[in-house]
Amino acid sequence: MAMDASLDRRFPCAADIERAALRRMPKFIRDYVFCGMGLGGGVRRNREALDAVRLMPRYLADADNIAFDTELFGQHYDAPFGVAPVGMGGLAWPRAAESLASAASRHNVPFAAATFTMASLESLRDHAQSCGWFQFYRPNIPEIEEDLLNRARTAGYDVLIVTVDVPSPMRRDHDIRNGFSVPPRFDLRTAFEIAACPAWAMAMAGSGFPVFENLVRYVPAGLGRDAAMAFLSDLVIGHITPEILSDLRARWSGKLVVKGILDPDEAVRCRDLGADGIIISNHGGRQLEAAPCASEMLPAIRAAVGTDFPLIADGGVRTGLDICRMLALGADFVLMGRPFYYGVAAMGEKGADHIMALFKEELRCVMGQLGCATLPDLRDRLIG
Ligand SMILES: Cc1cc2nc3c(=O)[nH]c(=O)nc-3n(C[C@H](O)[C@H](O)[C@H](O)COP(=O)(O)O)c2cc1C
């Protein structure tokens, strides 16, 4: 899909889109989406580590016909990037997940629906079509676990992402300070923050404040807002042991991908347990603040798992150049979380198409500069 020229002039890069998006969201939502854990060290280092990756251009190499379409998990995609699972993404902008799922299908790139999505996994599969992946936080109540897996299977998802980096409850200072909840508590402070963002308020008023559409059916009747939120987060926080992974592997006949791996030995363990791939990720700096970045761990993980095991990486990727950096470091595929949701928050539904077209265009430009006609050519452009 071609880029919209007027949107391109207004928003020529993801940094501009991010600035516009953050201005349009009330502070308690902005903090939830933007901030990382603790002092924000994980978010900061995700960026710094990517900035430090340098690539060698080869101007005499033939890159007149650039192709970056690729195969992953038996499916052909138009570009080596996709939309990471973002829980409660519908708070950034109403129906953000639905807009991104539809755009992903038009652009033929993957869209990962989160367990904690504000839309049902069934409706997101309808929007994303065969580009839909489902991210699975494993419920610790067996009947709910079984039901969620069955729903994902019946909806037609093939790729199941099992997120393992939420083994214990986390304290997100900003959310605690803001009294963050769904639906929000309408005290003087949130009312003031919402009033300062009239476009967001109008859009929410038009569509109704989102609820946990995907999970609300599991909440015991009669629970109030805070108790329901506590029930849902307790439901999915828990240690995913190798035994649990093996069990999920045996029960899920589609592709199974483990998300949140950073240690090369654990990457090998996942491969040996039968995973079809892993997502190397520090959860966008939102879990352990001191965790390393995907870009730092990629070379060691690639060396440990061998050349054929699919590696997906995320964290801090904001440009086509960053996508090339991750691929040069050893990834087969790249995910981004915040930038896509910022796209919709900045521009509404058309922002989903714009940001996808933008990343494709940037990718084409950078590959041309590097003298890379195909994605595998990127592998020998890493300096150092
Ligand atoms: C607001 C927010 C919510 C997220 N929710 C989830 C989630 O529910 N499940 C999950 O596996 N990862 C979740 N992530 C992590 C993303 O899947 C991804 O790893 C991360 O956003 C990548 O970093 P980036 O935002 O810098 O691209 C979330 C990230 C953000 C920003």
Ligand as a Chemical Component Dictionary entry (heavy atoms), coordinates in Angstrom:
data_LIG
# 
_chem_comp.id                   LIG 
_chem_comp.type                 NON-POLYMER 
_chem_comp.pdbx_formal_charge   0 
_chem_comp.three_letter_code    LIG 
# 
loop_
_chem_comp_atom.comp_id 
_chem_comp_atom.atom_id 
_chem_comp_atom.alt_atom_id 
_chem_comp_atom.type_symbol 
_chem_comp_atom.charge 
_chem_comp_atom.model_Cartn_x 
_chem_comp_atom.model_Cartn_y 
_chem_comp_atom.model_Cartn_z 
_chem_comp_atom.pdbx_ordinal 
LIG C1  C1  C 0 1.491 -0.643  27.047 1  
LIG C2  C2  C 0 2.154 -1.960  26.787 2  
LIG C3  C3  C 0 1.478 -3.138  27.088 3  
LIG C4  C4  C 0 2.083 -4.376  26.825 4  
LIG N1  N1  N 0 1.382 -5.524  27.074 5  
LIG C5  C5  C 0 1.932 -6.720  26.773 6  
LIG C6  C6  C 0 1.179 -7.906  26.945 7  
LIG O1  O1  O 0 0.023 -7.887  27.355 8  
LIG N2  N2  N 0 1.796 -9.093  26.654 9  
LIG C7  C7  C 0 3.081 -9.159  26.180 10 
LIG O2  O2  O 0 3.595 -10.254 25.922 11 
LIG N3  N3  N 0 3.796 -8.031  25.980 12 
LIG C8  C8  C 0 3.254 -6.829  26.252 13 
LIG N4  N4  N 0 3.974 -5.680  26.034 14 
LIG C9  C9  C 0 5.335 -5.754  25.480 15 
LIG C10 C10 C 0 5.299 -5.716  23.948 16 
LIG O3  O3  O 0 4.761 -6.905  23.425 17 
LIG C11 C11 C 0 6.714 -5.555  23.368 18 
LIG O4  O4  O 0 7.550 -6.537  23.896 19 
LIG C12 C12 C 0 7.295 -4.161  23.639 20 
LIG O5  O5  O 0 6.296 -3.172  23.505 21 
LIG C13 C13 C 0 8.434 -3.872  22.672 22 
LIG O6  O6  O 0 8.995 -2.636  22.945 23 
LIG P1  P1  P 0 8.609 -1.272  22.166 24 
LIG O7  O7  O 0 7.313 -0.821  22.734 25 
LIG O8  O8  O 0 9.742 -0.390  22.505 26 
LIG O9  O9  O 0 8.527 -1.606  20.694 27 
LIG C14 C14 C 0 3.390 -4.435  26.285 28 
LIG C15 C15 C 0 4.047 -3.242  25.966 29 
LIG C16 C16 C 0 3.438 -2.022  26.193 30 
LIG C17 C17 C 0 4.162 -0.757  25.812 31 
# 
loop_
_chem_comp_bond.comp_id 
_chem_comp_bond.atom_id_1 
_chem_comp_bond.atom_id_2 
_chem_comp_bond.value_order 
_chem_comp_bond.pdbx_ordinal 
LIG C1  C2  SING 1  
LIG C2  C3  SING 2  
LIG C2  C16 DOUB 3  
LIG C3  C4  DOUB 4  
LIG C4  N1  SING 5  
LIG C4  C14 SING 6  
LIG N1  C5  DOUB 7  
LIG C5  C6  SING 8  
LIG C5  C8  SING 9  
LIG C6  O1  DOUB 10 
LIG C6  N2  SING 11 
LIG N2  C7  SING 12 
LIG C7  O2  DOUB 13 
LIG C7  N3  SING 14 
LIG N3  C8  DOUB 15 
LIG C8  N4  SING 16 
LIG N4  C9  SING 17 
LIG N4  C14 SING 18 
LIG C9  C10 SING 19 
LIG C10 O3  SING 20 
LIG C10 C11 SING 21 
LIG C11 O4  SING 22 
LIG C11 C12 SING 23 
LIG C12 O5  SING 24 
LIG C12 C13 SING 25 
LIG C13 O6  SING 26 
LIG O6  P1  SING 27 
LIG P1  O7  DOUB 28 
LIG P1  O8  SING 29 
LIG P1  O9  SING 30 
LIG C14 C15 DOUB 31 
LIG C15 C16 SING 32 
LIG C16 C17 SING 33 
# 
